């Protein structure tokens, strides 16, 4: 089978977005990139601070409600539909629910050939990146560094603690069929 989707999962500030950009450069075919940040940015502003939507707490924790989940399911179905229509897709995700998040994707994906990638980063390094970015609540990177990987199964794992995005992208690209 030919890889139709690559799903990268990692905590905030782990380096996923940089890897995605590098993947788009090193893979020979064109790949569309989508991420949970673009989904959240597409939400109505009122859902970015409501219990039914998504709440980013001052301590870096994130909680989502029923309206968020419903729209997320529709977004996921749309991404999968593009892959079924022939587009190659790479997704930058944060599995806030660990294994349950992966299971939601698996249910939507059905028989598509997916490469599951874990993006790890030492929590102290991710926290430093978080501070440098300045666009995330402090503590998010540390709280997500391990939690997003609990119970999740991967085909390949990369670690951005000491590896550059391009090296990680090349490792992942070697697993694409």
Rosetta blueprint (number, residue, H / E / L):
1 X L
2 X L
3 X L
4 X L
5 X E
6 X E
7 X E
8 X E
9 X E
10 X L
11 X L
12 X L
13 X L
14 X L
15 X L
16 X H
17 X H
18 X H
19 X H
20 X H
21 X H
22 X H
23 X H
24 X H
25 X H
26 X H
27 X L
28 X L
29 X L
30 X L
31 X L
32 X E
33 X E
34 X E
35 X E
36 X H
37 X H
38 X H
39 X H
40 X H
41 X H
42 X H
43 X L
44 X L
45 X H
46 X H
47 X H
48 X H
49 X H
50 X L
51 X L
52 X L
53 X L
54 X E
55 X E
56 X E
57 X L
58 X L
59 X L
60 X L
61 X L
62 X E
63 X E
64 X E
65 X L
66 X H
67 X H
68 X H
69 X H
70 X H
71 X H
72 X H
73 X H
74 X H
75 X H
76 X H
77 X H
78 X H
79 X H
80 X H
81 X H
82 X H
83 X H
84 X H
85 X L
86 X L
87 X L
88 X L
89 X E
90 X E
91 X E
92 X E
93 X E
94 X L
95 X L
96 X L
97 X L
98 X L
99 X H
100 X H
101 X H
102 X H
103 X H
104 X H
105 X H
106 X H
107 X H
108 X H
109 X H
110 X L
111 X L
112 X L
113 X L
114 X E
115 X E
116 X E
117 X E
118 X E
119 X E
120 X E
121 X L
122 X L
123 X H
124 X H
125 X H
126 X H
127 X H
128 X H
129 X H
130 X H
131 X H
132 X H
133 X H
134 X L
135 X L
136 X L
137 X L
138 X L
139 X L
140 X H
141 X H
142 X H
143 X H
144 X H
145 X L
146 X L
147 X H
148 X H
149 X H
150 X L
151 X L
152 X L
153 X L
154 X L
155 X L
156 X E
157 X E
158 X E
159 X E
160 X L
161 X L
162 X L
163 X L
164 X L
165 X H
166 X H
167 X H
168 X H
169 X H
170 X H
171 X H
172 X H
173 X H
174 X L
175 X L
176 X L
177 X L
